[in-house]
Each structure stands twice: as C-alpha cells, then as structure tokens.
C-alpha cells in the first residue's frame, strides 16, 4: 500500500505540472506526451485537462497492454481475466479487485469515449512510470513483475473465498499486461543510453529437439518464470538484459525488437517469441507457446542459459472435445458440493458456512435429476464429509461422467462485492460454462460477474467438460440472504438442471 501511495503521489506531481491553467483558465492546456513501452500513444480522441487533472481515453492505455474494456452505461469494466477495475461515470469511487478506491476526478463520457484520470488507470493496470524532463514526456511501461498492479489478487474473493483454489498454486493467468504477448520499447537494436544492462543476449537458438540456447555476454541474474493459461504459455524474463548489437536471430520487426521462431518438431512447443519487453529496467522476454501444460527445466552454463522443453504434463493434457450423444443413452453428471466436514469453506455474514449452502443446492439438484430419464446424477459427497480434491476428480473420471459441476459460494475483503461467476479451465469446457452461467445468473438474480478461467483442481483434472459455479458472495449481506433462502435455492437448482439439459440438447 505504501508503494501504491508513493506512486500515486509521483504521478500526481507529474500531471499537475503539465495540466495547464485548467478548465476555467484562459490559456490552452499543455499536455505531456504519453508513451507506452517506448511507443507514443496515438488516439483519434486527444487527452483532456479537467480541473487541472489529465484525463485520457480509457481504451488508449488499457487495450494497449492487453486489457479488455467493456462499457455498459453508466459502468465501465477494465480487466484481463486476473485484475478487474470497475468505474462508474460521474462517480469519484472506483472498485479495484472488489476494494473501493477514491478518484481525484470522476470518469466522464464524451463523443462515445470514456475519459479517466491517467494516474489512477496507470497505477491500477500495473504500469511503471518515468518522467523525462528534457522531452517533457511521461513514459508508462509494463513491469517485469507479472503481479504488478494486481492489488490483493484476482477479484479478492475468487481465489481466497473458500473456493478450491486455496489448494492450488499458480492458478491464474497473471500478468498485468498479458505477458503472453511480447512488448517492445521501440528503441534500436542493442543497449541504449540510460538502460541498466548487465547482459547482452547474442542469440535465441532452438536445436530442433527440445533445447533453446540463450548465449550472452556479461552477467545475467536469475530468470523470472511465469506460467500462463488459456492459451498455455511459459514466460521467461531475463533481468537487466538487452539484445546485443550483433544479435543473430532474425527479428520479425527490427524497429520494435520483436521476433519469433516457429517450431514443428516438438510434441508441445509450437513457437518461441521474444522482445525487449522493458527498457526500465532492461528486460528481454522469451515466451514459449505450448499446446498444453508442459514440463521444462532451466540449465545455467558459462555464458549461456539453456531452456529444455520436456514432455507435456499428463494430467494437464486437455481431453478431446466431448459432443453430446444424439442416441438414447443416459448421461452421467457429477454434482460436486464444495468443501464439507472439517473444511467449512467461506464464512457467511449471517453466521453460517459455505459448505451448508453448497450441499443444500447440490441435494436439490440431485432430487431434480432423479426425475430425469436420460440423466444420472452422481454426488461427490452425500453427507457432511470431507473429500479431497483429487478424490472428487477420481469419482468423476472413474465414472466416465459426461459433465462435472462444482457448486460454491464466494467471499471478498469488501462487503460490496456481489454477484455470480462461472469458472472453467480447459477449452472444451467453455461452451458448457457459457450455458451454465446464463442459468446461474437467472437462478440467483444476482449481478453477472461473467464467465472466467481459473485452474481450480477439480475442473482442471477432470476429463469431461467441467465448471465451477461461484453462486454469490457470502461476505455480502444481500447475496448471503439470497443464497440461504430455501425458495431461491430451489430456483437455482432448477436453473442448473435446465442448463445441463440445454447443453445436452435434452430440452
């Protein structure tokens, strides 16, 4: 938090110096030039100065680093599947990962463009900032830390709120700016003046089998590795490293120092992408595009780093896409009531626990499925008992189930967090997630927090289309009252069954 406050104060000083006289002054406002990773931001709509604060078109910065902007008047949502910012036109309060933040100036819309305070968005999108006095310009750059700007994590409650994620590490596609997409600072090949460079990378060579050689001059520190999902990538950041002037691997774009090597001889590795991701500090980023989660190892040799791309992780290989059976067979659907026994799950503001809600809804779903002639329901637990995550997976896989649904409720640090979310991990679960989420929102009547991806173990290692439903926030008084209402539980159970039947084309 101290780091956040310091950064915000720095940005405030920078932008107040160049904000001009202000909206009521006679002189025209003077705006600094804005650069993202060394490239000047271009927009058909120019920034504005309002009450001596610099306001910029939201999409200019956010979409430039891989964040998606969704606008439904009067609300604007900015996110990348990991971090989420919610802004309301005319309101000086924003919600960042379910925590309320005060704005110096309220967002406003003009000419179908949303304008926001630059310093707020820059800080909360995980961007670093430097001021170039001589050039009168502000440089925004993506940090090499993929968690920068992520606040307290993904949606605060979605990974800490009693979901199965508590037993899973590396579950989210972190990266404040989509690290799977290499970025460039736009400078010429080789180290530039002012860059802190300890090593110069001479080449990126693939041996045609499984090894990637990174020869360098100088001293290279420890590589920072990030695993990203949907699609699967392995990201390596080479600290305080720039490309040597005689770098031998051809660039796709020499001006932006980006390139790629296509691979067609490895069972999983498809492409090697690289760029000078940041010049402050100098960071070369190497991204491996793989078809599924894949083992790897990094070996340090004198004057070189060797990355060995091994075989895919067996449990992480996505199964073939399952299509509904058009015959007269019976479908097997596993209903997983999250938590149970010694694991109570998230606490509710009304003094109850998540496991009670999960089990109550699962039982109601099962009762409805028992009336269906073409669906056989299977519960992972039929009493208040504790079942290990891998045990739940085994039940579904051993039964050769057609579908898997894990039922949960969420919590967050902020009592204002509200709504229903649906999670999936593997691509062949996306269509199922879309159908189930539509019915989840209808059944709860709560806010639509969209379909999301996460590596929850029970939906990652099951071998059929699988989803995890976060039906609402137990830390929210209204959500909690809805979720523990018997009539609403019946309605939710009915919608879950309707979703199953719609996906299986049994309606």
C-alpha positions in Angstrom: 0.0 0.0 0.0 2.9 2.4 0.8 4.3 1.7 -2.7 0.9 2.4 -4.2 0.6 5.7 -2.4 4.1 6.8 -3.3 3.5 6.0 -7.0 0.2 7.9 -7.0 1.9 11.0 -5.4 4.6 10.9 -8.1 2.0 10.7 -10.9 0.0 13.5 -9.3 3.1 15.7 -9.3 3.9 14.9 -12.9 0.5 15.5 -14.3 -0.3 18.6 -12.2 2.8 20.3 -13.6 1.6 19.8 -17.1 -2.2 20.3 -16.6 -2.1 23.9 -17.7 -4.4 26.6 -16.4 -7.4 24.3 -16.1 -10.9 24.2 -17.5 -11.7 27.7 -16.3 -8.4 29.3 -17.3 -7.8 31.4 -20.4 -4.7 29.7 -21.6 -4.8 26.4 -23.5 -3.8 23.3 -21.5 -0.4 21.9 -22.2 -0.3 18.1 -22.2 2.8 15.9 -21.8 3.4 13.3 -24.5 2.4 9.8 -23.4 4.5 6.8 -24.2 3.7 3.1 -23.6 6.8 0.8 -23.7 8.6 3.5 -25.6 5.9 4.0 -28.3 3.9 7.2 -28.3 0.2 6.5 -27.7 -1.9 7.5 -30.6 -5.7 8.2 -30.4 -8.3 9.9 -32.6 -9.5 11.5 -29.4 -7.0 13.7 -27.6 -6.5 13.7 -23.8 -8.2 16.5 -21.9 -7.4 18.6 -18.9 -10.3 18.8 -16.3 -9.8 20.7 -13.1 -6.0 20.6 -13.6 -6.0 16.8 -14.0 -5.0 14.9 -17.1 -7.9 12.7 -18.4 -7.2 10.2 -21.2 -9.4 7.9 -23.4 -9.6 4.7 -21.4 -9.0 2.3 -24.3 -5.8 4.0 -25.4 -3.8 2.8 -22.4 -5.8 -0.3 -21.3 -6.2 -2.1 -24.7 -2.6 -1.2 -25.5 -1.5 -3.6 -22.8 -4.0 -6.4 -23.4 -6.8 -5.4 -21.0 -10.4 -5.6 -22.2 -12.8 -2.6 -21.8 -16.5 -3.3 -21.5 -18.8 -0.4 -21.4 -22.5 -0.6 -20.3 -23.7 2.8 -19.3 -23.0 4.1 -16.7 -20.5 1.4 -15.8 -17.1 0.7 -17.4 -15.2 -2.5 -16.6 -11.5 -3.0 -17.3 -9.9 -6.4 -16.9 -7.6 -9.1 -18.2 -9.1 -12.1 -16.5 -6.9 -11.5 -13.5 -7.3 -7.9 -12.4 -10.6 -6.0 -12.6 -11.4 -2.3 -12.4 -15.0 -1.1 -12.3 -15.6 2.6 -12.9 -18.9 4.5 -12.9 -19.4 7.6 -15.0 -19.9 10.6 -12.8 -18.7 8.7 -9.6 -15.5 9.5 -7.8 -15.3 6.0 -6.4 -13.9 3.0 -8.3 -13.7 -0.6 -7.4 -10.4 -2.3 -7.9 -10.5 -6.1 -7.2 -13.5 -5.6 -5.0 -11.9 -2.8 -3.0 -13.2 0.8 -3.2 -10.7 3.4 -4.3 -11.3 7.2 -4.4 -10.6 9.0 -7.6 -9.3 12.6 -7.9 -11.8 13.1 -10.7 -14.9 11.2 -11.8 -14.8 9.4 -15.3 -17.0 11.0 -17.9 -18.1 10.1 -21.5 -17.7 12.4 -24.5 -18.1 11.5 -28.2 -18.6 7.9 -27.3 -15.3 7.9 -25.5 -14.7 7.3 -21.7 -12.2 9.6 -20.1 -10.5 8.6 -16.9 -7.7 10.0 -14.7 -4.4 8.9 -16.2 -2.6 8.3 -12.9 -5.3 6.1 -11.5 -5.5 3.8 -14.5 -1.8 3.7 -14.9 -1.2 2.6 -11.4 -4.0 0.1 -11.3 -3.1 -1.5 -14.6 0.2 -2.5 -13.2 2.3 0.1 -15.1 5.5 1.7 -14.0 6.0 5.4 -14.8 9.0 7.6 -15.6 9.2 11.3 -16.2 11.5 12.6 -19.0 12.1 16.3 -18.2 14.1 17.1 -21.3 11.5 15.6 -23.6 8.5 16.8 -21.5 7.0 13.3 -21.7 5.6 10.6 -19.4 6.8 7.0 -20.1 4.5 4.2 -19.0 6.0 0.8 -19.1 5.0 -2.7 -18.3 7.0 -4.0 -15.4 8.7 -7.4 -15.5 6.7 -8.4 -12.4 3.5 -10.1 -13.7 1.7 -9.4 -10.5 2.3 -5.7 -10.6 -0.9 -3.7 -10.2 -2.9 -6.7 -9.3 -3.8 -5.3 -5.9 -4.8 -8.1 -3.5 -5.2 -10.6 -6.2 -7.9 -11.7 -8.6 -11.2 -10.4 -7.6 -10.1 -10.6 -4.0 -12.6 -13.3 -3.1 -12.4 -15.6 -6.1 -9.1 -17.1 -5.1 -9.4 -16.7 -1.3 -13.1 -17.1 -0.7 -13.2 -20.7 0.3 -13.1 -22.0 -3.3 -11.0 -25.0 -4.2 -8.3 -22.5 -5.3 -6.8 -22.5 -1.7 -5.1 -25.8 -2.5 -3.9 -24.7 -6.0 -0.9 -22.6 -6.9 -0.3 -20.6 -10.0 -4.0 -20.8 -10.9 -4.5 -17.6 -12.7 -3.3 -16.1 -15.9 -1.5 -13.3 -14.1 0.4 -10.6 -15.9 -0.6 -7.1 -15.6 -0.3 -6.7 -19.3 -0.9 -10.1 -20.8 2.7 -11.4 -20.6 1.9 -13.9 -23.3 2.1 -11.1 -25.8 5.7 -9.7 -26.1 6.0 -6.0 -25.9 8.7 -3.7 -27.2 10.1 -0.3 -26.2 10.7 0.7 -29.8 14.4 1.6 -29.5 17.1 0.4 -31.8 18.8 -2.9 -31.5 21.4 -3.0 -28.7 21.6 -1.4 -25.3 20.6 2.3 -25.2 22.0 5.0 -23.1 20.2 5.1 -19.7 19.3 1.5 -19.7 20.6 -0.6 -16.8 22.1 -3.5 -18.7 24.3 -6.3 -17.2 24.0 -8.8 -20.0 23.7 -8.7 -23.8 21.8 -11.6 -25.4 23.6 -12.8 -28.6 21.0 -15.2 -30.0 18.0 -17.4 -29.4 18.7 -20.8 -30.9 16.5 -23.9 -31.0 18.2 -27.2 -31.6 15.2 -28.8 -33.3 14.7 -31.3 -30.5 13.9 -29.8 -27.1 16.6 -27.2 -26.2 16.6 -23.4 -26.5 20.1 -21.8 -26.2 20.4 -18.2 -25.0 24.1 -17.2 -25.2 25.1 -13.9 -23.7 27.9 -11.6 -22.7 28.1 -10.1 -19.3 26.3 -11.2 -16.1 22.7 -12.4 -16.1 20.7 -12.8 -12.9 18.1 -15.4 -12.2 15.3 -15.7 -14.8 11.8 -14.9 -13.6 9.4 -17.6 -14.9 5.6 -17.2 -15.2 3.1 -19.9 -16.3 0.1 -18.6 -18.2 -3.0 -20.3 -19.3 -5.8 -20.1 -21.9 -3.7 -20.4 -24.1 -0.8 -22.1 -22.4 2.5 -20.2 -22.4 5.7 -20.3 -20.4 7.2 -16.9 -20.0 10.9 -16.2 -19.1 12.1 -12.7 -18.2 15.8 -12.1 -18.5 16.7 -9.4 -16.0 18.9 -6.4 -16.8 19.3 -7.8 -20.3 19.2 -6.3 -23.8 19.8 -7.6 -27.3 23.4 -7.4 -28.4 24.1 -5.2 -31.5 25.1 -8.4 -33.3 22.1 -10.4 -32.2 21.9 -13.2 -34.8 18.4 -14.5 -34.6 16.3 -12.5 -37.1 13.8 -10.1 -35.8 10.3 -10.1 -37.2 10.3 -6.3 -36.6 13.7 -4.9 -36.1 12.4 -1.4 -35.1 10.4 -2.8 -32.2 12.9 -5.6 -31.4 10.3 -8.4 -31.6 10.6 -11.8 -33.2 9.5 -15.4 -33.3 10.7 -18.8 -34.2 8.2 -21.4 -35.4 8.6 -24.9 -34.1 7.2 -28.0 -35.8 9.4 -30.8 -34.3 8.2 -30.8 -30.7 5.1 -32.6 -29.3 4.1 -29.5 -27.4 6.2 -26.4 -28.2 4.8 -24.5 -31.2 6.5 -21.1 -31.2 9.2 -19.1 -29.4 8.5 -15.4 -29.2 10.8 -12.7 -27.9 11.1 -9.0 -27.4 12.8 -6.2 -25.4 9.9 -6.1 -23.1 11.0 -3.2 -20.9 13.9 -0.7 -21.0 13.5 0.5 -17.4 14.8 -1.9 -16.2 16.1 -3.6 -19.3 14.2 -6.9 -19.7 14.2 -9.4 -22.6 11.1 -11.6 -22.5 11.0 -15.0 -24.1 7.6 -16.7 -24.5 7.1 -20.3 -25.3 3.7 -21.1 -26.9 2.8 -24.7 -26.0 -0.3 -26.8 -26.7 -0.8 -27.9 -23.1 0.9 -27.5 -19.7 4.5 -28.7 -20.3 7.4 -29.6 -18.1 10.6 -27.7 -18.6 14.0 -27.1 -16.9 16.5 -24.2 -17.0 20.2 -25.0 -17.0 22.9 -22.4 -16.5 26.1 -22.8 -18.4 29.1 -20.5 -18.7 27.9 -17.6 -20.9 24.6 -19.2 -21.7 21.1 -20.2 -20.4 19.6 -23.4 -21.8 15.8 -24.0 -21.6 14.9 -27.6 -22.1 11.2 -28.1 -23.1 10.2 -31.5 -21.9 7.1 -33.6 -22.3 3.6 -32.3 -21.6 2.3 -32.9 -18.1 -0.1 -35.9 -18.4 -2.8 -34.6 -16.1 -2.8 -31.2 -17.9 -3.5 -32.5 -21.4 -7.0 -31.5 -22.3 -9.2 -34.4 -23.3 -10.9 -34.4 -26.7 -13.9 -32.2 -27.1 -17.0 -34.0 -25.9 -20.0 -33.7 -28.1 -23.5 -34.6 -26.8 -24.7 -38.1 -27.6 -27.6 -38.0 -30.1 -28.7 -41.5 -29.2 -30.9 -42.7 -26.4 -28.2 -43.3 -23.8 -28.2 -41.9 -20.2 -25.8 -39.1 -19.4 -23.8 -39.2 -16.2 -23.5 -35.8 -14.5 -21.3 -35.3 -11.4 -22.6 -32.8 -8.8 -19.8 -31.7 -6.5 -20.8 -29.9 -3.3 -17.7 -27.9 -2.5 -16.0 -28.3 0.9 -17.6 -30.3 3.7 -16.8 -32.0 7.0 -13.6 -30.4 8.5 -13.5 -27.9 5.7 -16.3 -25.4 6.2 -15.5 -23.2 3.3 -16.2 -19.4 3.4 -18.0 -17.9 6.4 -21.2 -16.0 5.8 -22.1 -12.7 7.2 -25.2 -14.4 8.7 -23.0 -16.8 10.8 -23.3 -19.8 8.5 -20.8 -21.5 6.3 -20.3 -22.1 2.6 -20.4 -25.9 2.9 -24.1 -25.7 4.1 -25.1 -23.8 1.0 -23.1 -25.9 -1.4 -24.6 -29.2 0.0 -28.2 -27.8 0.1 -28.2 -26.8 -3.5 -26.4 -30.0 -4.6 -29.1 -32.1 -2.9 -31.8 -30.1 -4.6 -30.1 -30.5 -8.0 -29.8 -34.3 -7.4 -33.5 -34.5 -6.5 -34.4 -32.9 -9.8 -32.0 -35.1 -11.8 -33.5 -38.2 -10.3 -36.7 -37.3 -12.1 -34.9 -37.2 -15.5 -34.9 -40.4 -17.5 -31.8 -39.6 -19.5 -29.6 -38.1 -16.8 -28.0 -39.9 -13.9 -26.7 -37.7 -11.2 -23.7 -38.6 -9.1 -22.7 -36.7 -6.0 -19.1 -36.5 -4.8 -20.4 -36.4 -1.2 -23.8 -37.3 0.1 -23.3 -36.2 3.7 -21.3 -33.5 5.5 -18.0 -35.2 5.0 -14.6 -34.1 3.7 -13.5 -35.3 0.3 -10.0 -34.5 -1.0 -9.9 -32.6 -4.3 -8.2 -35.5 -6.1 -10.9 -37.8 -4.6 -13.6 -35.7 -6.3 -11.7 -35.8 -9.6 -11.3 -39.6 -9.3 -15.1 -40.1 -8.7 -15.9 -38.2 -11.9 -13.1 -39.8 -14.0 -13.8 -43.3 -12.8 -17.5 -42.9 -13.6 -16.6 -41.7 -17.1 -19.0 -38.9 -16.5 -20.2 -36.7 -19.3 -20.3 -33.4 -17.2 -18.9 -32.1 -13.9 -20.4 -29.2 -11.9 -18.8 -28.0 -8.7 -21.1 -25.7 -6.5 -19.6 -23.0 -4.4 -20.2 -19.5 -2.9 -17.6 -16.8 -2.6 -16.3 -14.2 -0.3 -14.2 -11.0 -0.6 -12.5 -8.5 1.6 -15.0 -5.9 0.6 -18.7 -6.3 1.7 -19.7 -4.6 -1.6 -18.5 -7.5 -3.8 -21.6 -9.1 -5.2 -22.7 -11.5 -8.0 -22.3 -14.8 -9.7 -19.3 -16.2 -11.6 -18.7 -19.3 -13.6 -15.2 -20.8 -14.0 -13.7 -23.2 -16.5 -10.1 -24.3 -17.2 -9.9 -26.3 -20.4 -11.1 -25.0 -23.8 -13.5 -27.9 -24.2 -15.4 -26.6 -21.2 -16.0 -23.1 -22.5 -19.3 -23.8 -24.2 -20.6 -25.6 -21.2 -19.6 -22.7 -18.9 -21.4 -20.2 -21.1 -24.7 -22.2 -20.9 -24.4 -22.8 -17.2 -23.6 -19.2 -16.4 -26.6 -17.9 -18.2 -28.8 -20.2 -16.0 -26.7 -19.4 -12.8 -27.4 -15.7 -13.2 -31.1 -16.3 -13.8 -31.4 -18.6 -10.9 -29.7 -16.3 -8.3 -30.9 -13.0 -9.7 -27.6 -11.5 -8.6 -25.1 -9.4 -10.6 -23.5 -11.0 -13.6 -19.8 -11.3 -12.9 -19.2 -13.2 -16.2 -17.5 -16.4 -17.2 -13.9 -16.7 -16.2 -10.9 -19.0 -16.4 -9.0 -20.4 -13.4 -7.0 -23.6 -12.7 -9.2 -25.0 -9.9 -8.0 -28.5 -9.5 -11.5 -30.2 -9.7 -12.2 -28.6 -13.1 -8.6 -28.9 -14.4 -8.0 -32.6 -13.9 -11.5 -34.0 -14.7 -11.7 -35.4 -18.2 -15.1 -34.1 -19.2 -16.5 -30.6 -19.7 -16.3 -29.2 -16.2 -17.3 -25.9 -14.5 -17.1 -24.4 -11.0 -20.1 -22.1 -10.0 -19.5 -19.3 -7.6 -23.1 -18.5 -6.9 -22.7 -15.3 -4.9 -20.7 -13.6 -2.2 -21.3 -14.7 1.4 -19.4 -11.5 2.5 -22.3 -9.5 1.0 -25.4 -9.2 3.2 -27.8 -9.3 0.2 -26.1 -12.1 -1.6 -26.0 -14.2 1.6 -29.7 -13.7 2.3 -30.4 -14.9 -1.3 -28.2 -17.9 -1.1 -29.6 -19.2 2.1 -33.2 -18.7 1.1 -34.9 -22.0 0.5 -37.1 -20.8 -2.3 -34.1 -19.2 -4.1 -32.1 -22.4 -3.7 -35.0 -24.3 -5.3 -35.0 -21.8 -8.2 -31.2 -22.0 -8.6 -31.3 -25.8 -8.6 -34.0 -25.8 -11.3 -31.9 -23.5 -13.4 -28.8 -25.7 -13.0 -30.8 -28.6 -14.3 -32.1 -26.6 -17.2 -28.6 -25.6 -18.0 -27.5 -29.2 -18.0 -30.4 -30.2 -20.3 -29.8 -27.3 -22.6 -26.1 -28.2 -23.1 -27.0 -31.9 -23.6 -29.8 -30.8 -26.0 -32.4 -32.6 -24.0 -34.9 -29.7 -23.8 
